[in-house]
Amino acid sequence: MSSAKETIRYIDGNRLNRALRAGIRRVISKQEYLNKINVFPVPDGDTGTNMAFTLNAIRQNLVRKIDRHAGNTLTNVADAAIDGARGNSGAILAQFFQGLSDGAAEFGKLSLEQFSAAVTMGANYARTAMSEPQEGTILTVVHDFAVSVASYVKETKNSCFNALLKHGLNDAQKSLAATPDKLEILKKSGVVDAGAQGFVELIQGITDFINDGSVKDLNTPLDMAFDAPDANIDMHDHGDLTFRFCTECLIKVRNDNDRINHKSLREQLNQLGNSVVVAGSVRKTKIHLHVNDPDEVFKIAEQYGEVSGQKADDMQQQTHLAHGLGENAQQVVIVTDSAADIPEELMEELNIYMVPVRIQFGNHSYLDKVSLNAEEFYAELVNNPQHPKTSQPPPGDFRRQFEFLGSHFSTVIYIGVTGKLSGTIQSAQTAAERVNTDSMVHVIDSKNLTNGQGLIAIEAARLAKTGASANDVLELIEKSIEKTSVFAYLGDINYAVKGGRVSKSKKVLADLIRLNPILASAPDGALSTGGVFFGKHNRVNKYAKFLLKKIEATKNYRILISHANCLEDAELLIALLKDKVKNLESISMTETGTAVGVHGGPGTLVAGIQEVI
């Protein structure tokens, strides 16, 4: 394919590999544009990010595995697509590739007729993946492309892939232009369907490469092209937000003889929400749907096999950002992880984004603060004989969030849990190094956790919301880290023993002398014993006295108290501090999450203290 005038009569694995990589590069370069025109099924502004993430999983596979057999190449592509599928359009696209693979698996070289039949199968697969197929979307354009290719092959003799793809692309572009006539929300907003646009960009990139491309073009830096759409998006029409979370996971059979019943799975999922997509094979299946309770989805998925790749994006928050609620000159956005404890109302008010940590109770996995709230977590902690394990979010979770936010802000700042206690910061750094966005992404170790990490994120978000520059926000974060500390009184040291943080011998000693340790964050981010008091009687008063020793009368402070299912104790602690501390700028309360709660159990009280700069 090095010659612009070369006539292509067949496609083998090598040609297919290069052409797909060219098409994928084009879609990735257009992701910000696709995000901007995303209004259906929910205008949450992430179609470009999701399609780019899906296709990048394919691209990485193509780079690693070069196979001259076209069928083998498509089999690998379909497998990678299912693994990497994100979002409604990404899942549909993955199912298209699954059909393409099933239709061409046996062929080392694809003729026009074989290619056409495989594309038709891919279009059929894509439609059957949806519980409620909607015309005017990517489904329509994929179908019209397949029909165009089939009719051209049937009616034209002695043709070639060069001409075939040009013909199919032309009809796909016409189909894309007509999507507003099929969906009122598109017409009202003055845009075409974003998923359909992404598919056309893929075909455009493939066609351009087949006709005029060069292999060396596949390794040039990506130009993140962006052309502002001539849109008239209604800032108050946010589509169907009956369901809050865009929820996904991957199911793999537990045994070689098992099969995933897509019909049964789809019927169960239909009862939970809408936009249901079931894509993949009977051995490995990606599910996507919009629901209010993501954990119900994961519980159903576990009935069919091993579940991984759980994701639940807050579409209300994404829609708020993507289409103008509270829009101002803000250029910087703050991201944190669920180890940070922040009052929910401040998360919403300050537009702070969160990447959830994974929590594993036995064989069941949860997304922290998404599919498992604090009250549910402590109930499970007490009643489940298996002590939970926490794990950092994979780099892919961070990358999706960074790329989505990067299409709306010039700078993304992630404030992470201390690297002394978790590998989360490294996961975020890995993702930041691989993002496809023109925006700057900064990864900051808060050297803190729970509500100390939360206080740093809150103040950074407050400043960012005023329209402050990235340098100003970063400078504030650096100063805030030095002025913020966390102190945690553990409700029950038995949980720290179960988690391996405290030895049994130390627990025996603590019980013997009725010793109550208080954990404290160190300047380098480590967590160690910062003090003790004796006896359980009046424990909140004793804890308050300890905290008062950390507060200087000549300085002003912000304090955030969090509790593990001990609201009355938290309210008493706040009352005691308010009575004694006259130099408080603010004092507030939230629930303690897993960062400390998993080691302290119910009754844990945490105080984040931040000196006002």
Secondary structure, DSSP 8 states (H G I E B T S, - for coil): --STT-----EEHHHHHHHHHHHHHHHHHTHHHHHHT--SS---S-HHHHHHHHHHHHHHHHHH---S-HHHHHHHHHHHHHHH--HHHHHHHHHHHHHHHHHHTT-SEE-HHHHHHHHHHHHHHHHHTBSS--TTSHHHHHHHHHHHHHHHHHH-SS--HHHHHHHHHHHHHHHHHTHHHH-HHHHHHT---HHHHHHHHHHHHHHHHHHH--GGGGGS--------------TT-----SS-EEEEEEEE-SSTT----HHHHHHHHHTT-EEEEEEE-SSEEEEEEEES-HHHHHHHHHTTSEEEEEEEEEHHHHHHHHTTTT--S--EEEEEETTB---HHHHHHTT-EEE--EEEETTEEEEBTTTB-HHHHHHHHHH-SS--EEE---HHHHHHHHHHHHTT-SEEEEEE--TTT-SHHHHHHHHHTT---SSEEEEEE-S--HHHHHHHHHHHHHHHHTT--HHHHHHHHHHHHHTEEEEEE-S-HHHHHHTTSS-HHHHHHHHHTTEEEEEEE-TTS-EEEEEEEE-STTHHHHHHHHHHTT--TTS-EEEEEEESS-HHHHHHHHHHHHHH-S-EEEEEEEE--HHHHHHH-TT-EEEEEEE--
